[in-house]
Amino acid sequence: MLIKSKGFTDKELDRFRALQRTSFDILETMAASLKEGQTEKEVTKALVRAYRDAGASSFFHLPVALFGERTALPGKWPVGKFFPKSKSLEKGDSVILDAAPLFDGYLVDTSYSFCFGEDAVHAEMMQNLGSFRGKVKDAVNAGATFKEIADDVLADFESFGYEPSHTKHPGEVLGHRAVKAANLPFTWRLNGFDGLSLTWFGMKDKLAMSGLGRRSPLWNSSKASMHKPHDGLWLVEPHAGLGPVGAKWEDILVIDGGKATWLDDEVPHMYQWQQIAAGADYGPRAQAIAAE
């Protein structure tokens, strides 16, 4: 089997959980180390090295660093705009770090969003995005279709006055599958993505859109998502934009027998929401520890 997308054993789920934590640790450590004047290119190069040192064999997509207004994905946003630029980090910038490493075929995709400085708009946006962790899980458990859930998120974004920046992600996705790919002795890349995984994602989605298949690995507002939630691991990633400010979170939702649970509640954004609710600093925890 080249790609496994469901029926994961407890041991495999434990491995996904451990690797997701590893990925978050790398992103949060990098966030804590950021200095004014660093560029997106410098940060993504450092992230690649950190993931390689942690054992990543490849990447579903290469690490992404977005600073300032680029976190909101303004205007038209083709895939190439996700690639790092020479943009320098400034005080008050929103920051999104995102990486999708492959560890022995296990694909985890994580995002870390914070403000380099203080910005009440970003803090409020992060707190509002927190509501979707419960809403999405509850909607799955209530039997809503993937399309209904994606559409409801769009409606909620409109009520907040946010642009749904995740609709500018490849596939316009609210979420996508986390998979275990065959650990081949070779890899290849297509437009910055892992060739094997991207080919599988594209083929499955095209079949679903044409009506020849029923299981798109993408979760969005398209007709291919007009179905009850499919079992497996789903990387949910609501991403909001408001003017020059963007924020998001992303982690793995487990659906088994049509019922949903989050793979792990010890994720950075859970800590951030608690800090924001308490009126406290919600920046990288490594930064907070160093300040003690």
N, C-alpha and C positions, 0 to 999 in steps of 0.2 A: 504494500500500500504506500503510494507516494505521499499522500496527504491524509491524515486522520483528523476528522472534524467533530466527532461525537463519540459517545461510549467510552469516555476516559475512565481509567481505573482510579481508585483512591490514591495509589502511589503516583500516578501521573498528575492528578490534581494537586497533590502535595508539591510535586516538582514545579508545576506552573506557579503555585503560590510562592514558593521560595525564589523562583527566578523573577517574578514580578516585584518582590521585595528588593532583590538585588538591583533591578533596573531603577526602581524609585530611589534607592540609596545613592546610586550614581548620579541621578539627576539632581537630587537635593543637595548632595555634597558639592556638585558643580555650581549650583545656584548660590550656595553659601560662600563660594570662593570668588564670585564675580567681582570685577573691579571696573570702575568708571573708565571708559575709553577702550575697553576690550571690544573686539568686533565679533559679529556672528560667525565669521569664518574661523576665527581663532578658537571660539568656544566649541564649535562642532568638531574641529580637529581634535581637541582635547577629549571630547566625549567619545569619539571613535577609539582613541587610545585607551580610555578607561574601560570601555566595554570589551575591547580585545583582551586587556589585562584580566578582566573578570571571567574570560572564557567564551565570549561570544564568537561564534564561527562565521557569522554573516549578519546581515540586517534585512528585514522585510523592507523597510525604507531606512535610508541613512538618517543619522540624528539631525534634528531640526532645532535651530535657535532663532527665535523671533523677538525683536526688540521694538519698543515704542509702538508707533501706529501700525507696524507690520503684524502685531499680534491680533489685530482686528480683521486682517485680510481685506483691506479696502479695495473697492473697484473690482474689475475682472481679475480673477486669480487662477491662472493656469498653473499646472504642477511645477513648472520651472521657478515660480516665485517662492516656493517653499525652500529652494536651495539657498544656502547662506550667502549673505552679501557682506560688503565691507562696512555696513552700518555699525557705528560705535554706540556703546551703552552709555546712557546719560541718566542722571539722577531724576527720579520720578517716572522712569520708563516702566511700562508693563513688560513682563518677560514671560515667554512660553518656551520651555525646553521639552522636546518630544523625541522619543527614540523607540524603535521597534526591533530589538536585537533577536537573533536566533541563537539559542544555546542548544547544541546537539539536536536541532530540528524543532525545539519548543519555541513558538513565536509568542512573545509578550510585547505589548505596545503600551507605553506609559507616557503621561504628560505631567509636567510640573509647572504651575502658573503662580506668579507672585509679582509684587511691585518692587522695583529697585529704588526704595525710598518710601514715600507715603503718598497715597492717592485714595481718597474716600470713594471715588467712583469704582475703582478696581475692587476695593474691599466689599462694597455693596454687591457688585456683580458676582464675585466669588460666592458670597453668602446666598444670593438668589439661585445660583447654579446648584447649590447644595440640595435644594428641594427636589431636584430631578433624580437623585439617587433613590429616594423612596418612591417617587411617583412612577418611575419606569419599572421598578421591581413589582410594585403593587398592580400596575396595569397588566403586566405579563401574567401575574397570578390570578387576575380577574378574567383572563381569557381574551383580552384585546388583541387585535392583529398587529403585526409589526408596523404596518402603514398607519393604523389608527394611533399608535403610540408616537410615531414620528410626527404625524400631523398635530397631535395634541401638544407636543413640545414646541412646534413652530408657533402655535396659537399662544402658548404661554410666553414665548419670547416676544411676540408682538405686544402682549399686554405689558411687559416690562419695558418696551421700547428698544429692545435689542435686535440687532441684525443676527440672523442665524448663520454664523460663520461656518459651521460644520457643513452647510450645504455647498460650500466652496471647496471642501475636501474632495479628493478623487472619489467618484461614485456618489457624491452628495450625501454622505453617510452620517447618520446618527450613531451607527455602530457597525462593526464587522466581526467576523469570526476570528477567534484565536485558534490556531491549529498546531498540529505536530507534523512537521514535514520529514520526509526521509532524509537521513543524514548521508547525503551523497559525497563521494570523494572529490567532487568538483562543484563549483557554483558559477552562475553567470548573472549579469545584471541587465535589466531592461528599464530605461528611463529612471535610474536611481533605485529601482526596486529589485528584490531577489527574484531571479527569473522563474524558478520553479513555482514559488508561491503566487507570484503575480499572474502567471499563465493559468494556474488553477482557478484563482479568483475570477479572472476575466472570462474564462470558458464557462464556469458555473453560472455567472451572472447573465451572460449572453443567452444561455440555454433557458434560464428562468424567464428572461424578458421576452423570448420568442415563444414561450409556452411549451417548449419541448422538455424543460426541466422544472422542478418544483422547489428547488432549494438553493436560492441565491445566497452566497456568503455575505451579502451586503444587506444592511438594514437602513431603509430610507423611506421616502414617500412615494416611491414608484410602484407600478402595478406588480412588480416582482415581490413586493413586501405585503401583498394583500393575502396574508395567511396567518394562522395562529403561530405563535412563537415556536421555532424549531429547537429541539434539544441541542446542547453543545455549549461551548464557551463563547461569549459575545463581549467584545470590547466596546463599551459604551463611552461616547466622547462628545457630550454637548459643549459647544464652543460659541461664545457670544462676543459680539462687537458693539461698541458704542463710541462713535467718533474715533479718537486715537487710542482707545483702550480696548484690549481683548483679553479674554480669560477662558479657561476650559479646565476640565478634568477628564481622566480616562482610567478605567480599570475593568476587571473581568467580572461579568455576570454569568453565573452558572445556571443553565436551564436543563432540568432533568424531569422527564414525565410531564412537561408543560408547566412546571413550577420553578420559580426563580429564587436564587439566593446569591448574595455577593460572595465571591471567592475569599475575600479577605477584608476585614474592617480595619485593619491596621495599615491604612494607606495615608499618605501625607495630607490629602485634601480633607479627610475627616478631622485631623488635628487642626488644620487651618480654619475650618468652620467653627470649631469649638473656641479657638482663639479669637476669631472675629466677633463671635457672640459675646465673649467676655470683654471686648474692647481692648484686647491685647495684640501684641505683634504677631503676625501670622507668617512671617518670613521663614526661611529655612531653619529647621531645628538645630542643625550643626552650628549655625550662626548664634542661636540662642544659648546653646551649651557653651560655646567659646566665650560668650560675654559674661557668664556666671563667675 
